[in-house]
Amino acid sequence: MLQRLSARVRPANPADAAAWLAMRHTLWPEGSIEEHREEIGKFFADKPGEPLAVLIAEDVEGRTIGFAELSIRACAEGCRTNRIGYLEGWYVVPEARRRGVGRLLVEGAEQWARAQGCVEFASDSVEANSVSARAHRALGFTDVGLIRCYRKDL
């Protein structure tokens, strides 16, 4: 068992942009650096869109070691209400994984969702991401099934 890592979770601020950008691109490499930079810029400019909130995890030396992007959705698989706190993105740097950092981020995200009036919290991951599935289950999420999503250009 790995030793727990001392970390704190706080709301993101503009000084976090570069570290958040690097982690975000690692989590979602299909998006370009410029696309991620633009979304981060919109977030700090308080422009409408998602995420609604971003939490940053940092270690005792102040290094950024994870983030959680949050939104509120009107519906989510397996949920009963129409105001659901949603974990849109969740990332912890590899060297800090399995040391309690992800749990701290999710606990902070749940507190944020409760403060927004949500009574349910949801998330998703790609089917092949078994590490994410285990992490979600370890934090009390219930697997509500897999769906296939389709699209086409019109």
C-alpha positions in Angstrom: 0.0 0.0 0.0 1.3 3.4 -0.9 1.6 6.1 1.8 -1.1 8.8 1.7 0.1 12.0 0.3 -0.5 15.3 2.1 -2.4 17.5 -0.3 -5.0 20.2 -0.2 -7.8 21.0 -2.6 -8.9 24.5 -3.6 -10.6 26.4 -6.4 -8.5 27.0 -9.4 -7.2 30.5 -10.1 -5.5 32.0 -13.2 -2.0 31.1 -11.8 -3.0 27.4 -12.2 -3.7 27.7 -16.0 -0.4 26.2 -17.2 -0.5 23.2 -14.9 -4.2 22.7 -15.5 -3.5 22.9 -19.3 -0.8 20.2 -19.2 -2.9 17.8 -17.1 -6.1 18.5 -19.2 -4.2 17.7 -22.4 -2.9 14.5 -20.8 -6.4 13.5 -19.8 -8.0 14.5 -23.1 -5.2 14.2 -25.8 -7.7 14.3 -28.6 -8.1 18.0 -28.0 -5.3 20.3 -29.1 -3.3 22.5 -26.7 -5.0 25.5 -28.3 -8.5 24.1 -27.7 -7.7 23.4 -24.1 -6.1 26.8 -23.6 -9.2 28.5 -25.1 -11.6 26.6 -22.7 -9.4 27.5 -19.8 -9.4 31.1 -20.9 -13.2 31.1 -21.1 -13.4 29.6 -17.6 -11.3 32.4 -16.1 -13.1 35.0 -18.1 -16.4 33.9 -16.6 -17.8 33.1 -20.0 -20.8 30.8 -20.1 -20.0 27.1 -20.6 -18.4 24.3 -18.8 -16.8 23.6 -16.5 -18.7 25.6 -13.9 -16.0 25.0 -11.3 -12.5 23.6 -11.2 -10.8 22.3 -8.2 -7.0 21.9 -8.0 -5.1 19.5 -5.8 -1.6 20.6 -4.7 1.0 18.9 -2.6 2.8 20.4 0.5 5.4 22.1 -1.8 2.6 23.8 -3.8 3.0 21.6 -6.9 -0.3 21.0 -8.8 -1.0 17.3 -8.7 -4.6 17.0 -9.9 -7.8 18.6 -10.9 -11.5 18.1 -11.0 -13.8 19.9 -13.5 -17.4 20.2 -12.4 -20.8 21.1 -13.9 -24.5 20.7 -13.2 -26.5 18.6 -15.5 -30.2 18.3 -15.9 -30.0 14.6 -16.4 -27.5 11.8 -16.0 -27.7 8.0 -16.4 -29.3 6.4 -13.3 -30.1 9.7 -11.6 -33.6 10.7 -10.5 -33.4 14.5 -10.1 -32.9 17.3 -12.7 -30.0 19.0 -11.0 -27.0 16.7 -10.8 -23.5 17.6 -9.8 -21.3 16.1 -12.5 -17.6 15.2 -12.4 -16.8 16.2 -16.0 -13.0 15.6 -15.7 -10.9 14.1 -13.0 -7.1 13.7 -13.1 -4.3 13.0 -10.8 -0.6 12.9 -11.9 0.7 9.3 -12.0 3.1 9.7 -9.1 0.3 10.9 -6.8 -2.2 8.2 -7.7 -3.5 5.7 -5.1 -2.4 8.1 -2.3 -5.7 9.8 -1.5 -5.5 12.7 -3.8 -8.3 11.6 -6.1 -10.5 11.0 -3.0 -9.8 14.6 -1.8 -10.8 16.0 -5.2 -14.0 14.0 -5.3 -14.9 15.0 -1.7 -14.3 18.6 -2.6 -16.4 18.2 -5.8 -19.2 16.6 -3.7 -19.1 19.6 -1.3 -19.3 22.0 -4.2 -22.3 20.1 -5.7 -24.2 20.1 -2.3 -23.6 23.9 -2.1 -25.2 24.2 -5.5 -28.4 22.4 -4.2 -27.6 19.0 -5.8 -28.6 15.8 -4.0 -27.0 13.5 -6.6 -23.5 13.4 -8.1 -22.5 11.5 -11.2 -19.6 10.9 -13.5 -18.6 8.8 -16.5 -15.5 7.2 -18.1 -14.8 5.4 -21.3 -15.6 1.7 -21.2 -12.0 0.6 -21.6 -10.8 2.7 -18.7 -10.7 0.0 -16.0 -8.5 2.1 -13.7 -11.2 4.9 -13.7 -13.9 2.3 -13.1 -12.1 0.9 -10.0 -11.4 4.4 -8.7 -15.1 5.4 -9.1 -16.3 2.3 -7.3 -13.7 2.8 -4.5 -15.3 6.2 -3.8 -18.8 4.9 -3.6 -20.1 5.5 -7.2 -22.5 2.8 -8.4 -22.1 1.6 -12.0 -25.4 2.3 -13.7 -24.5 0.7 -17.1 -22.8 1.4 -20.3 -24.3 3.2 -23.3 -23.2 3.8 -26.8 -23.5 7.3 -28.1 -23.9 8.1 -31.8 -23.7 11.2 -34.0 -23.6 12.3 -37.6 -23.1 15.5 -39.5 -26.2 17.1 -41.0 
